[in-house]
Amino acid sequence: MTDIAIQLILIVEIKYRESVLHSYQWRIKRKAQLEEEQLKRKLEAELTEKERQKRMDQARVSRLLKDAVAFQQAGEIRKYVEAVSLALSHDASSTNEEVKYWSQWALAQAIATLIVAEPLVCILSSAHSCLLRTSSTLVLVYVTAIPVGGVTLVS
């Protein structure tokens, strides 16, 4: 009977140790899985951030190119206004007031191409000019008041 009790205790001890070893191996495996999942989440977050940064950079470049085109168009409008004003100054069929009004309107359109649908903030001004800032652009504007229907446009 003692042998049976010893055998029984030995079997229980072996089963217990196997259980403890199995539990230990499962914890090691689970820890490795959790670390791998955490690393995967970290890499995905880094990739997402890189993609977001790339999209932001592309948007900035796109905006820069649009601003450059608008700047060129505004310059062309100003040159055109200057040429037309010069040509009309020698023409007796147009009054000085009509030419001045049209010139101011056209110059206002030139400015409008630079500041398409963005709020303006005058950050530095003098008697004859104002440095305007939008969210991404600085524009130096020479101020000339143009009364149009009760609203004063700045060119």
C-alpha positions in Angstrom: 0.0 0.0 0.0 2.9 2.4 0.6 4.1 1.7 -2.9 0.8 2.6 -4.3 0.7 5.9 -2.3 4.2 6.7 -3.4 3.3 6.0 -7.0 0.1 8.1 -6.7 2.0 11.0 -5.2 4.7 10.7 -7.9 2.1 10.7 -10.7 0.4 13.8 -9.2 3.8 15.5 -8.8 4.6 14.7 -12.5 1.2 16.0 -13.7 1.6 19.1 -11.6 5.1 19.8 -13.1 3.8 19.2 -16.6 1.0 21.6 -15.9 3.4 24.3 -14.6 5.7 23.8 -17.6 2.8 24.0 -20.0 1.5 27.2 -18.3 5.0 28.7 -18.4 5.5 27.9 -22.1 2.0 29.3 -22.9 2.9 32.6 -21.1 6.2 32.8 -23.0 4.3 32.2 -26.3 1.6 34.7 -25.4 4.1 37.3 -24.4 5.8 36.9 -27.8 2.5 37.3 -29.5 1.6 40.4 -27.6 5.0 41.9 -28.4 4.6 41.1 -32.1 1.1 42.6 -32.1 2.5 45.8 -30.4 5.3 46.0 -32.9 2.9 45.6 -35.8 0.6 48.3 -34.4 3.7 50.6 -34.0 4.8 50.0 -37.6 1.3 50.6 -38.9 1.1 53.8 -36.9 4.5 54.9 -38.3 3.4 54.0 -41.8 0.1 55.9 -41.4 2.0 59.0 -40.1 4.4 58.8 -43.0 1.5 58.6 -45.5 -0.2 61.5 -43.8 3.0 63.6 -43.9 3.5 62.7 -47.6 -0.1 63.8 -48.3 0.5 67.1 -46.4 3.8 67.7 -48.3 2.0 67.0 -51.6 -0.8 69.4 -50.7 1.8 72.1 -49.8 3.6 71.6 -53.2 0.3 71.7 -55.0 -0.6 74.9 -53.2 2.8 76.4 -54.0 2.4 75.6 -57.7 -1.1 77.1 -57.6 0.2 80.2 -55.9 3.0 80.5 -58.5 0.5 80.3 -61.4 -1.7 82.8 -59.7 1.3 85.1 -59.2 2.1 84.8 -62.9 -1.5 85.5 -63.9 -1.6 88.5 -61.6 1.6 89.8 -63.1 0.2 89.4 -66.6 -2.9 91.2 -65.6 -0.9 94.1 -64.2 1.2 94.3 -67.4 -1.9 94.2 -69.5 -3.6 96.9 -67.4 -0.4 99.1 -67.8 -0.3 98.5 -71.6 -4.0 99.3 -72.0 -3.9 102.3 -69.8 -0.9 103.6 -71.8 -2.7 103.0 -75.1 -5.9 104.5 -73.9 -4.2 107.6 -72.5 -3.5 108.6 -76.1 -7.0 107.8 -77.2 -9.6 110.6 -77.0 -12.6 108.3 -77.1 -12.1 107.1 -73.5 -12.3 109.4 -70.5 -9.6 109.4 -67.9 -12.1 108.4 -65.3 -13.3 105.3 -67.3 -9.7 104.2 -67.8 -8.9 104.7 -64.1 -12.0 102.9 -63.0 -11.3 100.0 -65.4 -7.6 99.9 -64.3 -8.5 99.7 -60.7 -11.1 97.0 -61.3 -8.6 95.0 -63.3 -5.9 95.4 -60.7 -8.4 94.2 -58.0 -8.9 91.1 -60.2 -5.2 90.5 -60.3 -5.1 90.6 -56.5 -8.1 88.3 -56.3 -6.2 85.7 -58.3 -3.6 85.7 -55.6 -6.0 85.4 -52.7 -8.6 83.0 -53.9 -11.2 82.4 -51.2 -8.8 82.8 -48.3 -9.2 85.3 -45.5 -6.8 88.2 -45.5 -4.9 89.6 -42.6 -3.0 92.9 -43.0 0.2 92.3 -41.0 2.1 95.4 -42.0 0.8 98.5 -43.6 1.9 101.9 -44.6 0.2 104.8 -46.3 0.5 103.3 -49.8 0.9 99.5 -49.2 -0.2 96.6 -47.1 1.4 93.2 -46.6 -1.4 90.7 -46.6 -1.2 87.2 -45.3 -3.4 84.3 -46.1 -2.9 80.9 -44.6 -0.1 80.1 -47.0 0.8 83.3 -48.9 2.2 86.7 -48.3 1.1 89.4 -50.8 2.4 93.0 -50.9 -0.5 95.2 -52.1 -0.3 98.8 -53.1 -3.5 100.3 -51.7 -5.8 102.3 -53.9 -9.4 102.6 -52.8 -12.1 101.7 -55.4 -15.6 102.6 -54.4 -18.0 100.0 -56.0 -21.6 100.0 -54.9 -20.9 101.1 -51.4 -18.0 98.7 -50.9 -14.4 99.8 -51.1 -12.1 97.3 -53.0 -8.4 97.4 -52.4 -6.1 96.9 -55.3 
